[in-house]
């Protein structure tokens, strides 16, 4: 990458402002991705949400009842 030649301090300040804004945007993206990753590891998410938990409990209850009938 070639070094940019500046003719005034205003040009330097302008580029620094752009770099700071890019840094702020990247930081917010990192925070968002961290938050989404944490949410994906909640126990309810891992088991398919609340409705998924209820479905699994009901299904296991029904399977146990059927197995007891056939024994």
C-alpha positions in Angstrom: 0.0 0.0 0.0 1.4 3.4 -1.0 1.7 6.1 1.7 -0.8 8.8 1.2 0.6 12.4 1.0 -1.4 15.0 2.8 -1.5 18.7 1.9 -3.2 19.9 5.1 -4.1 19.0 8.6 -7.8 19.0 7.6 -7.2 16.1 5.2 -5.5 14.2 8.1 -8.4 15.0 10.4 -10.9 13.9 7.8 -9.2 10.5 7.3 -8.8 10.1 11.1 -12.5 10.8 11.5 -13.4 8.1 8.9 -11.1 5.6 10.6 -12.7 6.3 14.0 -16.2 5.8 12.5 -15.1 2.6 10.9 -13.7 1.4 14.2 -16.9 2.3 16.0 -19.0 0.4 13.4 -16.7 -2.6 13.8 -17.0 -2.5 17.5 -20.8 -2.4 17.4 -20.8 -5.3 14.9 -18.6 -7.3 17.4 -21.0 -6.5 20.2 -24.0 -7.6 18.2 -22.3 -10.9 17.1 -21.3 -11.6 20.7 -24.8 -11.0 21.9 -26.2 -13.3 19.2 -23.7 -16.0 20.0 -24.6 -15.9 23.7 -28.3 -16.1 22.9 -27.7 -19.2 20.7 -26.2 -21.0 23.7 -29.0 -20.4 26.1 -30.4 -23.8 27.3 -33.9 -23.0 25.8 -32.3 -22.3 22.4 -30.2 -25.5 22.5 -33.4 -27.5 23.2 -35.4 -25.8 20.5 -37.0 -23.0 22.6 -39.8 -23.2 25.1 -42.2 -24.9 22.8 -39.6 -27.5 21.9 -39.1 -28.3 25.6 -42.8 -28.7 26.2 -43.0 -31.0 23.1 -40.2 -33.1 24.3 -41.7 -33.5 27.8 -45.1 -34.4 26.4 -43.6 -36.8 23.9 -41.5 -38.6 26.5 -44.6 -38.8 28.8 -46.6 -40.4 26.1 -43.8 -42.8 25.1 -43.5 -43.9 28.7 -47.2 -44.5 29.0 -47.2 -46.6 25.8 -44.2 -48.6 27.0 -45.9 -49.3 30.3 -49.1 -50.5 28.5 -47.1 -53.0 26.3 -45.1 -54.5 29.1 
